[in-house]
Amino acid sequence: MVPQTIPARIRWAVDILDVQPADQVLEIGCGPGYAAELICERLEKGKLLAIDRSESGVDRTKRRCAAFIEAGRLTVRHIDLATLRVPVKRLDKVFAFNVNLFWVRDCEAEVALLHERISPGGGIYLFFEVTEISEVPRIVENASAALVKAGFRVAVVESKKPAVIGLIGRR
């Protein structure tokens, strides 16, 4: 099976993430493994922990990124963020694309966990594909409020094409 082409929206978001060779990164909701592949290509000494509540998402990421798992740069786990125990003391970056946890429901406990684990100067990068322009204000307001409440400084970035909105929370 030939791996699918990585969508432009994922490429744009990972470029904004600006992964450095030694970064410790957590990806929430790894899905088909597109972002995991791009992130791992940029890591040398660093590592990526990719998680998903969906067993099929975990399986797809494992298949797509088998070489990175074998090389020790990637660990993929079937778990949700609420029950995750981060295996490293500090994370440099946390990445999520289209993970509605951050704007649909109360995520105070999850965001507090991330704030505790992200290194000073590190950040959380939340990206959402804009399919309904009317949803953007609610997404930005709810996700920003959750990040600010946990102690993050929030900036918003956007791309018109591909249509993506991003929130960057700095510690």
C-alpha positions as CSV (number, residue, x, y, z in Angstrom):
1,M,0.0,0.0,0.0
2,V,1.4,3.4,-1.0
3,P,1.3,6.0,1.7
4,Q,-1.2,8.9,1.1
5,T,0.1,12.3,0.2
6,I,0.3,14.6,3.2
7,P,-2.3,17.4,3.0
8,A,-1.2,21.0,2.7
9,R,-3.0,21.9,6.0
10,I,-0.9,19.4,7.9
11,R,2.4,20.6,6.3
12,W,1.5,24.2,7.1
13,A,0.8,23.4,10.8
14,V,4.0,21.4,11.2
15,D,6.0,24.2,9.6
16,I,4.5,26.6,12.2
17,L,5.4,24.0,14.9
18,D,9.1,24.6,13.9
19,V,10.4,21.2,15.3
20,Q,14.0,21.3,16.3
21,P,16.3,18.2,16.2
22,A,16.4,17.7,20.0
23,D,12.7,18.5,20.7
24,Q,10.5,16.4,22.9
25,V,7.1,16.5,21.3
26,L,3.7,15.2,22.2
27,E,1.1,14.8,19.4
28,I,-2.5,14.5,20.6
29,G,-4.7,12.7,18.0
30,C,-2.2,11.2,15.6
31,G,-4.9,9.8,13.2
32,P,-3.3,8.7,9.9
33,G,0.2,9.7,11.0
34,Y,0.7,12.6,8.6
35,A,2.0,15.0,11.2
36,A,4.0,12.3,13.0
37,E,5.9,11.6,9.8
38,L,6.8,15.2,9.2
39,I,7.7,15.8,12.9
40,C,9.9,12.7,13.0
41,E,11.7,13.7,9.8
42,R,12.9,16.8,11.7
43,L,14.0,15.0,14.9
44,E,17.5,13.7,15.5
45,K,18.0,13.3,19.2
46,G,14.5,14.3,20.1
47,K,11.4,12.1,20.3
48,L,7.8,12.2,19.5
49,L,5.1,10.6,21.6
50,A,1.9,10.3,19.5
51,I,-1.4,9.4,21.1
52,D,-4.9,8.7,19.9
53,R,-8.1,7.5,21.5
54,S,-8.8,5.6,18.3
55,E,-7.2,2.2,17.8
56,S,-7.4,2.7,14.1
57,G,-5.6,6.0,14.3
58,V,-2.8,4.3,16.3
59,D,-2.6,1.5,13.8
60,R,-2.4,3.8,10.8
61,T,0.3,5.9,12.4
62,K,2.3,2.8,13.3
63,R,2.1,1.5,9.7
64,R,2.9,4.9,8.1
65,C,5.8,5.6,10.5
66,A,7.3,2.2,11.2
67,A,10.8,3.3,10.3
68,F,10.7,6.1,12.9
69,I,9.4,3.7,15.6
70,E,12.2,1.3,14.7
71,A,14.7,4.1,14.9
72,G,13.5,5.0,18.4
73,R,12.2,8.5,17.5
74,L,8.5,7.7,17.7
75,T,6.3,6.0,20.3
76,V,2.6,5.6,19.5
77,R,0.1,4.8,22.2
78,H,-3.7,4.1,22.3
79,I,-4.7,6.4,25.1
80,D,-6.6,9.6,25.7
81,L,-5.0,12.7,27.1
82,A,-6.9,12.6,30.4
83,T,-5.3,9.3,31.4
84,L,-1.9,9.9,29.9
85,R,1.2,9.9,32.1
86,V,3.9,11.7,30.1
87,P,7.0,9.6,30.1
88,V,9.5,12.5,30.0
89,K,10.0,15.2,32.6
90,R,9.6,18.1,30.1
91,L,8.0,18.6,26.7
92,D,9.2,21.3,24.3
93,K,6.0,21.2,22.1
94,V,2.6,19.8,22.1
95,F,0.7,19.5,18.8
96,A,-2.9,18.8,18.0
97,F,-4.8,19.1,14.7
98,N,-8.6,19.1,14.7
99,V,-8.8,17.8,18.3
100,N,-12.1,19.2,19.5
101,L,-11.4,18.5,23.1
102,F,-10.0,22.0,23.4
103,W,-13.1,23.9,22.3
104,V,-16.1,21.6,22.8
105,R,-15.9,20.6,26.5
106,D,-14.2,21.5,29.7
107,C,-10.6,20.5,29.4
108,E,-9.1,22.2,32.4
109,A,-7.5,19.1,33.8
110,E,-5.9,18.1,30.5
111,V,-4.6,21.6,29.8
112,A,-3.2,21.9,33.4
113,L,-1.3,18.6,32.9
114,L,0.2,20.0,29.7
115,H,1.2,23.3,31.3
116,E,2.9,21.3,34.1
117,R,4.9,19.2,31.5
118,I,5.8,21.9,29.0
119,S,9.2,23.4,29.5
120,P,9.5,27.2,30.1
121,G,9.6,28.7,26.6
122,G,7.9,25.7,25.2
123,G,4.4,25.7,23.7
124,I,1.1,24.0,22.8
125,Y,0.1,24.3,19.2
126,L,-3.6,23.7,18.5
127,F,-4.8,23.8,14.8
128,F,-8.3,23.5,13.4
129,E,-9.3,23.2,9.8
130,V,-11.8,25.9,8.9
131,T,-14.7,24.2,7.3
132,E,-17.4,26.4,8.8
133,I,-16.3,30.1,9.0
134,S,-19.1,30.7,11.5
135,E,-17.4,28.3,14.0
136,V,-14.1,30.1,14.1
137,P,-15.0,32.7,16.8
138,R,-16.3,29.9,19.1
139,I,-13.2,27.7,18.5
140,V,-10.8,30.6,19.2
141,E,-12.7,31.9,22.2
142,N,-13.1,28.5,23.9
143,A,-9.6,27.1,23.2
144,S,-7.9,30.4,24.1
145,A,-9.9,30.6,27.4
146,A,-8.8,27.1,28.4
147,L,-5.1,27.9,27.6
148,V,-5.1,31.3,29.3
149,K,-6.8,29.8,32.4
150,A,-3.9,27.3,32.7
151,G,-1.3,30.0,32.4
152,F,-0.4,30.1,28.7
153,R,0.1,33.3,26.7
154,V,-1.9,32.8,23.5
155,A,-1.3,34.0,19.9
156,V,-3.5,33.2,16.9
157,V,-2.1,32.3,13.5
158,E,-4.1,31.6,10.4
159,S,-3.8,30.5,6.8
160,K,-6.3,31.3,4.2
161,K,-5.2,28.6,1.8
162,P,-5.3,26.0,3.3
163,A,-8.0,27.3,5.6
164,V,-6.5,26.7,9.0
165,I,-6.6,28.6,12.3
166,G,-3.9,27.9,14.9
167,L,-3.6,28.8,18.6
168,I,-0.1,28.9,20.1
169,G,0.0,28.8,23.8
170,R,3.5,29.7,25.2
171,R,4.6,28.8,28.7
